[in-house]
Amino acid sequence: MSESILHIMNDEKVIDRTIDYFEAAYPDKNVFIILAPTDHYNCKYVTNKDKTSICAYGSTKFKEAVGDVRKYKHILIHLLDDVKIDFINSIDHPNITWLAWGTDL
């Protein structure tokens, strides 16, 4: 298991700032995946595209971006929704953390 943290996120207003905070705290150890309707989605809010993979859940691009979940020390779910619940239910990992945003409470 590596020291990497997998982040599963949405295209939201605060994501660029969130990426900056995690990178400042844990530089180059974060994998950021922005869930989108399609693999070719143009983000409305996320501009930090050099640090992110933008892909549809379940697509080949998503599976390649995530890879083997066992390689991550932690998996962080930003804003819990049905798609992320499906993802959580499809994997076996001991360290999954839900970061509540408010709309998901």
Phi, psi and omega per residue, in radians:
M1 nan 2.288 3.129
S2 -1.490 -3.079 3.113
E3 -1.613 0.121 -3.051
S4 -1.263 2.661 3.056
I5 -2.060 2.215 3.068
L6 -1.639 2.231 3.092
H7 -1.980 2.197 3.051
I8 -1.906 2.066 -2.960
M9 -2.358 2.996 3.044
N10 -1.968 2.908 3.025
D11 -1.342 1.637 -3.091
E12 -2.284 2.843 -3.057
K13 -1.011 -0.602 -3.016
V14 -1.657 0.048 -3.030
I15 -1.150 -0.758 3.125
D16 -1.002 -0.775 3.122
R17 -1.142 -0.702 3.123
T18 -1.094 -0.773 3.086
I19 -1.032 -0.803 3.127
D20 -1.024 -0.745 3.138
Y21 -1.114 -0.807 -3.138
F22 -1.176 -0.637 3.113
E23 -1.206 -0.620 3.090
A24 -1.150 -0.672 -3.111
A25 -1.380 -0.574 -3.006
Y26 -2.515 1.196 -2.989
P27 -1.039 2.346 3.052
D28 1.028 0.379 3.101
K29 -2.039 0.116 -3.084
N30 -1.894 2.454 3.022
V31 -2.064 2.009 -3.074
F32 -1.844 2.134 3.098
I33 -2.061 2.132 3.080
I34 -1.689 2.034 3.097
L35 -1.339 2.347 -3.074
A36 -2.417 2.880 3.117
P37 -1.126 -0.560 3.127
T38 -2.457 2.869 3.088
D39 -1.185 -0.327 -3.072
H40 -1.871 0.371 -3.114
Y41 -1.145 2.368 3.022
N42 -1.664 1.977 -3.078
C43 -1.083 2.466 3.085
K44 -1.443 -0.631 -3.049
Y45 -1.992 -0.714 -3.051
V46 -1.282 2.139 3.099
T47 -1.988 -0.232 -3.102
N48 -1.429 1.065 -2.992
K49 -1.327 -0.295 3.104
D50 -1.293 -0.284 3.133
K51 -1.826 -0.010 -3.027
T52 -2.202 2.743 2.901
S53 -1.957 2.232 -3.138
I54 -1.881 2.042 -3.060
C55 -2.754 2.804 3.106
A56 -1.449 2.437 3.114
Y57 -1.037 2.315 3.093
G58 1.528 -0.197 -3.129
S59 -1.276 2.870 3.072
T60 -1.024 -0.724 3.127
K61 -1.065 -0.721 3.104
F62 -1.092 -0.840 -3.111
K63 -1.083 -0.678 3.104
E64 -1.206 -0.695 -3.136
A65 -1.149 -0.711 3.129
V66 -1.317 -0.839 -3.073
G67 1.196 -2.621 -3.134
D68 -1.388 2.040 -3.076
V69 -1.129 -0.349 3.140
R70 -1.172 -0.261 -3.132
K71 -1.375 -0.194 -3.103
Y72 -1.642 2.429 3.050
K73 -1.240 -0.712 -3.138
H74 -2.423 2.658 2.981
I75 -2.144 2.153 3.137
L76 -1.915 2.196 3.112
I77 -1.802 1.994 3.130
H78 -1.667 2.005 -3.114
L79 1.175 1.738 -3.096
L80 -1.347 2.207 3.087
D81 -2.467 -3.133 -3.066
D82 -1.023 -0.695 -3.125
V83 -1.137 -0.762 -3.129
K84 -1.241 -0.557 3.032
I85 -1.094 -0.749 3.076
D86 -1.033 -0.745 3.128
F87 -1.074 -0.852 -3.140
I88 -1.020 -0.741 -3.127
N89 -1.224 -0.289 -3.100
S90 -1.640 -0.082 -3.077
I91 -2.133 2.874 3.035
D92 -2.154 1.866 -3.118
H93 -2.563 2.391 -3.064
P94 -1.385 -0.250 -3.019
N95 -2.258 1.309 3.080
I96 -1.897 2.223 -3.129
T97 -2.138 2.315 3.086
W98 -1.671 2.101 3.044
L99 -1.717 1.795 -3.088
A100 -1.247 2.454 -3.127
W101 -1.918 -0.222 -3.111
G102 2.025 -0.923 -3.130
T103 -1.197 -0.357 -3.133
D104 -1.650 0.102 3.135
L105 -1.643 nan nan
